[in-house]
């Protein structure tokens, strides 16, 4: 939802049944969305609240993404307090669903919406 040509991108990805996952960042928030059978996962910045990074584990039939906090509690508090916009830090943190993701990669073809 953060790119101007998202319909173009979704149409392109729909042509390839093997695409199951899109990893990206830049919006400084943890989020997850599924469109056309592709799971889109955005990772927050490691240098700004919530100061997270993702571990990507690839197995024969699944990909697991686990979110971890940078081990810098004082910096995390300072970064959190530096953004005065009401509710903005909750958006950056993302829902708990976005912080542990398992994607099945062995299905014959993904379901298209």
Buried (B, 14 or more C-beta within 10 A) or exposed (E): EEEEEEEEBBEEBBEEEEBBBBBEBEBBBBBBEEBBBBBBBBBBBBEBBBBBEBEEEEEEEEBBBEBEEBEEEEBBEEBBEEBEEEEBBEBBBBEEEBBEBEBEBEEEEBEEE
